Amino acid sequence: MTPVILFCALAWFALGGIGMLWGRRDVTRVVVYGGTLAVAGIALLAAFFQLGLGDAPVPTLVLPLGLPWLGMNFHLDDLAAVFLIITNLGAAAASLYAIGYGRHEHEPWRILPFYPVFIAAMNLVIVAADAYDFLVFWELMSLASWALVMAHHNQQETRRAGVTYLLMADAGTLALLLAFGLLAGAHGHYDFAAMQAAHPSPAVGAVVMVLVLIGAGSKAGLVPLHVWLPRAHPAAPSQVSALMSGVMTKVAIYAFIRIVFDLAGPVAWWWGLVVLIAGGVTAVLGVLYALMEDDIKTILAYSTIENVGLIFVGLGLALAFKADGMVVAAALALTAALFHALNHMLFKSTLFFGAGAIQHATGTRDLSKLGGLIRRMQISAVPMLIAAMAIAALPPLNGFASEWLLLQAILLSPALPQFGLKLAVPAVGALVALSAAFAAACFVRFFGIAYLGRPRSGAAAAAHETDVFSRGAMIGLAALCIAAGVLPGLVVDLLAPVTQSLLGAHVPSQRGLSWLTIIPVSASRSSYDPLLIFIFIAVSGSLAALALHRFGSRVIRRAPFWGCGFRGLEEASAPDRAIGTQYSPSGLAQPIRRVFASVVFRARDDVVFRARDDEMMPASGRPVPTSFVSRWIDPAWGLFYTPMVALIGQIADRANRLQFLSIRRYLGFVFAALVALLAWNALWG
Amino acid sequence: MGFLAPLLSTETSLSVAHVLAGGLVLVSFMMLYQDRLSSVINVLALHSAVLGFAVGWQAIIQNAPELYITAGLALGFKAIVIPLALHRMVEKLGIHRQVEAVGGISLTMLAGIGLVALSMVVMLRTAAHADALAREDVALALSVILLGMLMMVTRRNAVSQIAGFMSLENGLILAAAGAQGMPLVVEISVAFSILIAFIVIGVFLFRIRERFDTVDSTTLDAFRGEMQ
């Protein structure tokens, strides 16, 4: 199936060419997005077919391009197939969405050439089977997504996001480059097969693991390498935001799994500890950021950071179990991580599509200006609600299934021999549980403020439903959220060949269990019956609704309500004044912000009186316009980036002096370098 | 002179080549402690002459007629024409009597000895399997190159720097001639590049002189306002 993917990539490149040549015509949008959708469908089928083939060995395809002695190696194994499914499913949904949503784009020629290329690059990263190819396509993926982020380059914020993104992407690629250099060894075996055959020493393996954690982690959004992500992901057009958050972070996770599980040789137990702690901290901090943020797309970007943290917790657990030879437990943790990667693609793409629809319908991304959209966007609110419930890990949806599997893996940790892991894993488990609770709060806030209540601005009151393509993409993905939630056994079985090939073990087959139960370890330990829960929720919900409507009072009573101390609000004749007394997004998040964010993020709330600057509090009974200001900082900037920038500035200043030396000194440097190299050669060469 | 070749045993011919290469290193050392410009130029002429003989000898023992051209170029052009031109230039500039302050002759000589030792050790390490005499030849050529660089680095006067550069290039040619047969094209292009460097630096010298009344290259730094 490898050639199919390569032909798909060629087709995408051709579509990019079409977008470049005729990007200004309206029909090109339909051609490019429709073509991308069709090609992604073919690639998706190919990946499924590959996964269904079973254990048959797959030949590596070598094209006579690239480095002359290496060629371009492509290989499509089970791991690659799973990630191709995630990538192309997300790409297909985003393309379907963009057929409709792309109509609102002012300058489509800035997007159409890069969009198919971005998808092609992600596919090629996944099938690449040598370090050279991998890095070339990785860099192509970064650059294409950068170009897409810069589509709205006339906004100052977007340009800043672009610079930050470019810097972080290049730093990450540099780390991966060094990791591959170490793995290739002194003889430069850059194809993955040779790297698998060569067993790197433990020290080399450890350095490689740390470098990959930095390189792939910066692309995926691990704290503190996440700073570009909440700026760049929201700045792109919504279909691209969905691809970047839903799919590109998964490609980064693929890179981590490919290198650390497949290429870096034997695993030391502390690798798992490092990855676990990074993942746990990322999960909690990411969702706390999301809770404090008011921009809907930035909320979703921060929530991506949280989910990436959860996936890395699963990967860290798998590493820890693998190091101690507990392969079945490792397979469970890896299955949970992969399952969550798939789920995150499903619901995060849906949410970004919905956010794009909101942005177009209201002209704003500010949560505090939205409200009541469920009445104006009645159809697209349903998939949004399903996706929000799924990301909040409510049963019987898919987010719950994967997080439940992750917690099952965490519960197996007491069997680990190392004391450090025995202590750390439950602590990380607590972080996971905390972040799940925060995620629920975050999406209650997101959905509740945006869709429920009354419109907080005229724009929200005048919102309209989105087009049929966008709705189709959202409904499709939301349906998959329900399907994966109710039938998690199918997904677990689908992932079994991956864990089998990477770890030599897999989670027991879930096929044939009654009531579609999943039993990850043994029936005596734990089981989960999503179908029963689904039926129970459906039946009890319907009964409750029926009872309320049948037996409850149907009489609508209008009565004055308490106006929070304001006079006039009690009068039913002035309903608009009541809108301002609804919960605001900052108000809803305030308890959590005060308790959890006042130390780490130095979150501060201030009430500003606009009457006179020097006045702290107006005299009693005198009405004064006031506003509420909530401030918080990202500690990663103060702790890491500001000192780093200062250090680089200092080094640059020092090095700058080298530009103004005499010719004789330059000659002297050349001479000294030559002598030093010769001496090195003579002494240790 | 190819007729000489059968008369000599391989060993003798190689020792003569060795002696000539060693002579080139010796002349490089001589150049290091000359403090008058005219004597630096004379030593450069001697340096090129020794190179000419060394390459000529290589032409005989390797039976490589194209090396005669190289030897001829070295003898005629580098040993006679360029030194004469340099002498004229120095006289025109009026600095032929000038004594150049060469800081720490003994230190420079010590550094030079260190460089020769370094190149010997390097060759011993990197070409351990090669024939001993060939290895020594390359080592000597490398030390001529390093000594030329040392000359360029220690001198302030642009004319002495040219002399250092020329001796460096002589070292390159010695190494290339020692290796069995360097293509003539390469040799000619090297010779031309040297010629062009010579012309450019010569023109440059007069320009410096016109502006600053001296060819001491440190004044350039002062002019740039970047004296440390």
Interface residues (C-beta under 8 A of the other chain):
Chain A: F660 L661 S662 I663 R664 L667 G668 V670 F671 L674 V675 L678 A679 N681 A682 G685
Chain B: L115 L118 S119 V121 V122 L124 R125 T126 L146 M149 L150 M152 V153 R156 Q161 S217 T218 L220 D221 R224 E226 Q228
